[in-house]
Amino acid sequence: MSVVDESVTDPYLWLEEVTSDRALDWARAHNDVVVERFAASDRFGDLESRILAMLDTDTRIAYPGRRGRWLYNFWRDAEHPKGLWRRTTFAEYAKDEPAWEVLIDVDALAAAEDENWVWGGAAVLRPEQRRALISLSRGGADAKVVREFDIEAKAFVEPADGGFHLPEAKSEIRWIDIDTVYVGTDFGDGSLTDSGYPRIAKRWKRGTPLTDAETVFEGELSDVAVSAGYDRTPGYERHFVGRATDFFNEEVFLLEADGTLRLIDVPSDASESWYKDWLLVRLKSPWGVNGHTYPAGALLAANFEEFLTGARDFEVLFTPDEHTALHGYGWTENHLLLITLEDVQTGLHVLTPGSDGWTREPLADAPRMASTSVMNLDPLEGGDEFMLTTSGFTSPTTLLSSSVGGATELLKQEPEFFDAAGVETEQFFARSDDGTMVPYFVIRHRDRKGTPGPTIMSGYGGFEVSRTPAYSGASGMGWLEQGGTWVMTNIRGGGEYGPEWHTAVQKANRHKVYEDFSAIARDLVARGITTADQLGAVGGSNGGLLMGVMLTRYPELFGAIVCQVPLLDMKRYHLLLAGASWVAEYGDPDKPEEWDYISKYSPYQNTSATAQYPPILLTTSTRDDRVHPGHARKMAALLESQGHPVWYHENIEGGHGGAADNKQSAFQAALIYEFFTQTLIDRTTP
């Protein structure tokens, strides 16, 4: 259906005009109402101040990214709201108050250039680490400007001086050497995919115009994206290109010196990676090869060169079961580290290749009801060293350093930001409509047991994103300290039980995601943890779609809903910004057989003027160029026209994360908890 035809039946189509005066005036008027209702009280101000102080405090862990002898960090605080990009050595970092070398002060840069710069990341050229490619966005958008930076001189290398520079776009750029990069960007008509990402990968040499860059690979307009890269492992240097045909399928090729391509012939939905002589393949669907069928979720290893010449001899490094899935893996110089989830509880393992095959040993203990992750693996220059972070709902993050076979030492420990005395974490399972047992965590004060009370449940349920326990000072201050109960759900669509936990609910089976979440809502009431009137729900992005479905399909289960940066109009989602890249997850609404099942849950098309909906707060960002703000705008306008209790707030910057700095993050968090406090606690308190 064309935009012209759609406007006949959609009176709010004009709200898709992101920066039109009419749409922004509408958003600001709604912002004023929300601020007056929820952000004008001393209670709100006190909570916002506490959250901001937490985000700005120097007692937070400055999480490092290791590059050889350097540890890089991006840091925001009250004095530097836009942030500092800085680095230090490991020996210095281990001190209580390390000395940092500041490389870029984003606040000073934004002031000097009169731009609303938001940090987007840095790609440091190794091994010398004298140059970096810096990404900056205006207001927090996905589209970024890329500029070359001289680390030693602490200055940008201007294009007039031969510096690499890309104007604002959703670009992909990677170093080959000091004078050469691979680049994908907006080269002009036809150079982007329908999803808005690069369709063409080029090799660009310093001192030459971007228009003269050599094309090394082209994809199709219907692809999601094309990319190119370079593996600089000494003795194993390899050039490669990738073509993502949809969000979950990619073809990867080695790029030979003569320009020919060698397909890495594994299933396109598998995740392949390599290190020195080893090829690793993590399967997302069963694979029958060489007389064997390997299950979805398995991790396979093969000699890379032998594989490329046709051998298909694999060693199985991990096999999932009904309770255990592979959560992550990565190399040290001599070992492969695995992270597993057993009923969403972390396990850590070390695998070592040898002449007689692979051996497997425990790596370290991981506490229950918490998440432990491995970070800062650097096989090129870091030997067998690694770092561990551990965090639980009531346990602030601990950062440790270790090496395979060596001692583990405490590096940093975050302080407690809320009073967690008496607060306990429990895990329960709810039976979904098809009989599947779905886990969830309940965090509450022990004194709340036996008495139903105000409860917030959060969910996501998509794209194989696993949700694991983590410390949240904001939810502790804003909810747990007020006597509320917090619930984190592990519904299908995520990866908590491996890829099939996700693939089982794609497209026509999407309804199972919503059945899982609603089953947990009912289970919370059945266990006496809460009542429907006291139960709130919150989710963002794909989780915002989840909230929209809860509102329109299961309104009787909830007392209030917060819906953040959401997808809601599933008839048009694939036409807006990056929406076309998600067709593999949801389906194509232009195909009648797929719109048939999408239409049954699409929130924007399933609102009812006669239904009784709980109060809902919709939030989004003008600068979100991933999920179009029109989704939230139009839904708010439609619900408002039908007389439902709806509030709407739009951050005029902030990107898909909803906030561009700590102050905006603190406001957003305080707004959510004040909304829930008013709708679930104040309203139900005698």
N, C-alpha and C positions, 0 to 999 in steps of 0.2 A: 504494500500500500504506500502510495507516495505521501510526501509531506503535505501536499495540498489536500489530498483526500483525508489524511489523518486529522487535519485541522477542523474538518467538519464535525467529527465525533469527539475530538479532544479539545475542549475550550481552553486548556492550560498549556497548549503547545508553546506558546510565547515564552513560557518560563524556561524553556531550553535555550533561549538566547542569553548565554552566560553573562555577558557584560553589558547588556542593553540597559539603558537608564531605567526603563519601566520595570525590568526584572530586579535590578539592584534596589530600586526604591521599595519594591514589594518586600524584598528580603530585609532591608533595614527597618522597615516598619514592624515586621514580625520580631526582629531582634529586640527592638525597644520594648515590646510587650513582655518578652521572655526575661529581659534584664530587670524590668520593674517587678515582675512576679517572683523571680527566683534568685536574683543576684543583688538585691538591694538591702538585704538584712545583715545584721551583725553576724549572725550564724554563718551565712555564706561567706562573708568577708574573712572571718576567722579561719574557716576551713581553707579557703583559697590561699590565705597567707601561709598556713602551715604546709600545704602542698608545695607552694612555690619555694618556701625555705628548704624543704627537702630536696627539690630539684636543683636548687642553687648551691647547696652546701658543699664544702670542700671535703666532707667526711664520706661522700659517695666514693665508690671505686671508680677510678679512671681506667676503664677497660682498655687494654693495649692490643694493638695489632702488630704482630712480630714480623719484621723483615730483616733477617740476619741479626746483626748486633743491635739494631735499632728497634725500639718499641714506639709505635705511633699511636696518637690518641686525639680524638676530637672532643672538646670540652666546652660546656656552657655553664655559666653561673650568673649571679646578679650583675657583676661588673662587665661580663661579656655575654649578653643574651643571645647574640648571633653566633658566638663561639670562637674558639681558638683551635687551630690545627697545630700540633706540637709533637715533639719526640724526645726520647731520652734513652739511656742505655739500661740494660737489665740490672746491672749493679746499682745504678742510681734509683731505678724504679722500686727496688726492694727496700729502700729506706722509708721511714715514716713520712718524711716530707721531701719527695724527690724534686730535684731541679729539672725543669723542662726547658727545652729550646723551642721557643715559639716561632713557627714558620709562617703562619698566616693568621692575622687578626681579622676575622670576617666583619666585625663591627667597624673597624677602622677602614677596611676596604669598601664597605657599603657606603660609609659617610663620604669617603674621598671620591667615589664614582657616582654618588647620588643614585644608587640602585638598592632595591630591597633584596639583597642577596641572601639566599639560604644555602647552607652547605650541602653539597650533593655527593662528596666523596673524592678520593685521590687515588690514582694509580701510579705507584712509584716504580721507576725503571731500575731493575736489578741487573748486575750486582752492585754497580757503583753507587746507586741511590743519589745521584746528583740532579736528576730531573723528575718531574711528576706531571701528570695530566690531572688538572683540577676541574671538577664539575660543580657548577653553581646554578641555582634556579632562581627565578624571580617569584618570590612569595611561596615557594615550596612545591612547585609543580613538578611533574615527572619530566617534562621537557627541560633540558639544561643547556647552558653554555659551557663549552669545554675550552680551557686555556692551559698552555704549557707554563710550568713554573720551574725556575732555577732555584733549587733548594739551598745551594751554597750562597748564592747572592741574595736569597729571600726576595725575589722579584719575578714578576711574570715576564716571559719572553715574548715580546710583541711580534705580530705577524711581519712587520716591516724588517725585523731582525731574524726572520726565518722561523719564528715560533709557530707551533701547531695551534690552530684556533678554529673552533666550530661555533657557528651561531646557534641560537636556541632551537633545539629539536630533541626528539627522542633518539639520541645517537648511541652508537657502540664504537668505542675506540680502544685499541690495545697496542702496547709497545711491541715492536719487533727488535729494534736496536735504537741507538741514540738518534739516528737520522731517519727512521722509518716506522710507520704505524700501519695497522689495519684499521679501516674506518668504514662504518656504515652510518649514513645520516640522510637528511633530506637533500638529495642532489638535484631536485627539480621534479617535474611531472613524471609520474610513474615509478619513482624511486622508493616509495614507501608502500608497504602492504596495506590491505584493507583495514588492518588493525592499527595502522599508524606507526609501525616500526620499520627499520631498514629492510629493504628488499634486495639491496646490492651491497656486496662487500668489495672494498678496493684497497690496494696497497698505495700508500701516499708517502712520498719522499720529501724530506725537508727542502725548503727553498723552491718548491714547485707549487703552482696553483692547485687547489683542490680539484678543479675541473680537469686537470691533467693526470689525476690519480688513476692507476691501472686497475681495471676491473678483474677480480679473481674469481668471483662467483655471483650468480644471479638466481634468485628464487622466483616464485610466482606471486602475483598480487593476492591470491587467496591464502598464501602462507601467513603465519604469524610474524616471523622474523628470520633474518639471515645474519650470521655472525662469522668472524674469522679470528684466529688466535695463533699464538706461538708458544710452544713448550721449550723453555731454554735450559732444561736439565742437561748439564755437561755430558757429552757423549751420546745423548738421546734427543737432540734437538729435532723438533717436529713442527711443521705448519699444518693447520687444520681449519676446516670450515664446517659450519652447521646450518642446516635448513630445518626450522621448526614448521612442520606442515600444519600442526594445530597446537593447542596449549600443552598436550601431553605426548606428542610424537615428534621426533626429530631424527633426521638423517645426518650422520657425521662422516666426514671424509678427511683423509690425510691429503694434503696438497703437496704434490711433488714439485721439484725444482723446474721441471718443464711445463708445469701448469696442469698436468693430468691429476685426476682425482682417484683415490682408492677408498671405496666404501668400507667402513667398519661394519661388517655384515652381521649385526645383531638386531633383535626386534626394535622397531622404531620407538616403542613405548618404554624400552629399557633405558636405564641410566648407565652409560659406559664411561670409564675413566681409565687412565693409564699412568704408570709410574715405572720408569726404567724398562725392565723386561716384562712387566706384568700388565695385563689387561684385566680390569674388573668389570663385571656386568651384574647390575642389580635388576632383577626381573620385576615387571609390574603385571605380567600375565604369564601363564604357563608357556614353556618353550620346549618343543620337541626337536632334538637335534642329535645326530650321530647315534641314534638308537636309544636315547634317553629323553625323558620328559622331566624338566625341572619346574618346580612349582613357582607360582607368583610369590614375590617377596624373598626369593633365594638370592644369595650373593655368590657369584661364580668367579673363578680365577683361571687364566690361561696365559701361556707364553705369548706375548704380543706378536712377535715376528712370525712364529709358527702359525698363529691364528690368521695372520694376513696372507700366508701362503696356502691356506686351506685347511689346516688342522682344526679339529673341533674337540680337543681334549680338555675338559674342564675339571677343576677340583672345586667341590662345593665347600665354601667357607662358612655359610650360614644357611640353615633351613628353618623357616618359620613353623610354628604350630598354632593351635587355636588360641593360645594365650600370649605368645611371644612374637615380636616383630623386630626387624632391624630399623633402628632410628637414625643411625648415622655411622660414618666410618671415615678414616683418614690415615695418611702415611706419616710416620717419622722416617728417619733415614733408613732404618733397617726393619721396621715392624709396621704392621697394620693394626690400628686401634678400632674396635667396634663398640658402638653404643646400642644396647637393645632395650626394648620396653616389654616387660611382662606384666600384663594388666596395668599398664601405664606407670610401672615402677622401673627405674633405671637399673641396667646392668652394664658393667664395663669389662672389656676383654681385650687381650693382646694376642695377635696372631703373627707367627714368624715363619717366613718361607725358608726352606732348607733343602738339602740334596735329597732327603727322604720325604719331602712333602711339607705340609704346614703343621705347626704345632699351635695349640691354643691354651692360654692360661688366663686366670683372673688378672685384671689390671689394678683395680682398687675397689674398696668398699664404697657403696653408694647408699645413703640413708633412705629409708622408706618415706612415703608421703612427701617426697622432694624430687627435684630434677637435678641431675648431674650431667654436665656436658664437658666435652674435651675441646680445647681451643688452642690456638697459636702453635699448631704443628708446622714445622718448617723443615721439610726433608732436605732442602737444598743447602741450608747453612746452619740449621738448628740441631743437627744430630738426632738423638732420640728423646729430646726434651719435649715437654708439653705442659699445658696448664689445665686445671680443672676448676669449674665453677659449680657450686652447689647452692640451691635456693629452694625454700619451701614456702608455703602460704604464710607461715608465722616465723620463718627463719630467714633473716637477711642473708644476702649472698656472701659466700666465702670464696675467695680466689686462692688457689694453691698452685705451686709449681712442683714438677717432678720430672723424672725420666724413667724410661722402661728399665726395670730392675733396680732403680735408685730410690732414695728416700723422698718422701713428700713433705714439703715445707709450706707453712702458711705465709702467703704474700700480703693479702688484704682481707679485711672483714668490715662489711658495712654495719653501721649502728642500727638499732631498732628505731623505727620512726613512728610506731604506735604502740599502745599498751596491749601486748598479746598475752598477758597473764590469764590463765584459765581458758584460753582459746585453743580448741582442739580440731584436728583434721581427721575426718572419717571418709571411707570409700564405700559406696553402695552401688547396686546394680538394679536397673529397672527393666522390665520386660516390655519390649516394643510390640507393636500390633502384629508383626509376623513371628513373634516368639524370640527374637534376638535379644540377648541380655546386653544392656548398654550401661557402661560405668559412668559414675559421676562422683565428684568430691564435695563434701559438705564441711564448711569451716564455720564454727560457732563456739560461743562460750559454753563451757560445760553446764553452767546454770540454766542455759536455754533448753536443755534436754527435757523432754516431757511436756513442754509448753509450746504450742505453735506460735511462731513469731514472724516479724517482717523478714523477708528473704528475697535476695536477688540471684537469679540464675543467668549465667552467660553461656553463649554458644557461638559456633562458627559453622562447622559441618560442610567443608568443601575443599577441593583442590589438594587433597591429601595433606593438609596442614594439621599436624598433631598439636594438641594442647596439653601441656604438662604443668605440674605445680610450679609456682613462682611467687616470690615475695612481691607484694604490692602495698607500699606505704599509703597510697591514696585510698584504696579500698579499706585498709585498716583504719585510717583516720575518719574517712567519710561514712563508713558503714559498720564495721565490726565494733568499734568503740562505742557506737550508739546502741549496741545490743542487737544489731542485725545479723543475719546469717548469709554467708556468701556460698554460692554453688557454682562449680565449674563442670561443665558437661563434656563428655567425650563421644558425642554422637557420630554416627556414620557420615562419611564424606571426608573425614580426617584420615590420618595415617596411623592412628594409635595401635591398630592391629594389622598393619601392613597395607599394601596397595589395594587388596580386595575390600578392605573396610571403606575405601573410597570408590572403587569402580562399581561396587554393588549398588550405588545410589546415583549414578550418572544418568542424565537425560530422562528416559521414561520412568526410571525408578527414583526420581528425585523426591517423591512424596515420602519415602522412608526416612529421609532426614528430618522432616517435620513431624512424622509419627514418633521418631526417637525422642525429640525434644519435648513433645507434648506428653509422652509416656513418663518422662522424668518429672515433669510438672505434676502429673497426677500421683506419682509415687511419693513425691515430697509431702503431698497432702495426706496420702494414705499412711505414711509413717509418722504423722503428727508433727512434722517439722514446721509446717506453715499451713495457711489456708489460701484459697484462691484470691480472696480480697487482699491478702498480705503478700502475695507473690508478684515480684517484678521480674522483668527479663530485659537483657541488654545484649546487643551485638552490632558489629560494624562491617561494612562492605558486603561480602557474601553473607556474613552474620546479620547485616541489616536487612537483606532479603528474608532471612529466617524470621526476623522480628516482624516484618510486614506480613508474612504468612501467619504467624501467631496471632496478630491483630485481627486478620480477616477470616481465618479459619477456626481458631481456637480462642476467641475472645473471653469465653467464660472461665478460662483457666488462670487469668491474670488480673492483677489489680492495677498495673502500670507497666509501660513498655518504653524503652529508649532505643531508638533506631538511628545508627550513626553511618554517615557516608554510604547510604544504601543503594542497592539495585532494587527497583520496585516496579517499573514499567517494563515487563519482560516481553512485551510486544515490540518495543523499539530499542531494547538494550544493545543489540548488535549493530545498531546504526549510530551509536553515540560513543565517541572517543575510542577507548580500547576495547569496547564491548565485543567486537567481532572475534577477538582472540579467545573468548570464553564459550564459543558455540559448542566445543567438544565437551564442556561441562554440563551445559543446560539444554542444548539443542538449538535448532534454527527455527525461529518463529515464522520465517517465510515459507517453510515447508508445512503444508496443512496437517500432515500426520504428526509432526513434532509440535506444532502450535496446539494441537488437540490436547496434549498432556501438559504443556506449559500453561495454557490458558486456564487450566483448572486450579492453579495456585497463584498465578501472577497477581500480586497484591493490588496493583493499580486497577486491574480489570475486575477485581472481586470485592470491591468495597460495596457496602449496602447502607442506604440512608436509614433503613429501619432496624438495623442490627444495633446491639448495645456493645460499644467498644470501650475498653479501659482507656484512661488518659495516656496519650503518647507524646513523647518529645522526639522530634526529628532534628538531626543536626547534619550539617554538611559544610563544604568549603567551596568558595567561588573558584579557587585556584586548583581544585582537584581535577586534573586532566586524565585521570584513570577511570573513576566512576563519575559520570556526569552529574553535576548538582541538580539538573533538571528532575532526576528521579525523586529526590526528597522534596523539592519545591512543588512539583505537580501533585504529589501525594498529600502534602499539607494543604494545598489549596482545595483539592477535592474533598478531603475529610472535613475541612472547615465549611465548605458549601453544604455538606450534608448534616451539619450541626453536631459533629462529634467533638469531644474534648481533645484538642490538638495544640501543641506548641511547636514553634519552629525557630531554630537558630542557625545562622550561616556565618561562618568565619570568612571574612573577605579575602583572607590568604590562608596558607597552611597546607595545601596539597592534600593527598589522599589520607595522610595521617591526621588531618584536621587542625594541626597547630604548627606554627613556624618557629616558635621559641618556647622557653620554659613558662613564661607568663601566660601565653595562650594555652599551653597544656594544663596549667594549674586552673585556669578559668573553666576549661572544658570539663575537667574532672570534678571540680566543685559544683558545677552546674548539674551534672548527672546525679550526684549524691543528694543535692538539695532537692531536686525534682523527686527522687525516690523517697526522701524523708517526708516531704509534704504529702505525697500521694499514698504512701504505705504506712507511715508511722503517725504523722499528725492526724491524718484522716481517721485512722483506726484506734487512736488513743482515746479512752473515755474522758 
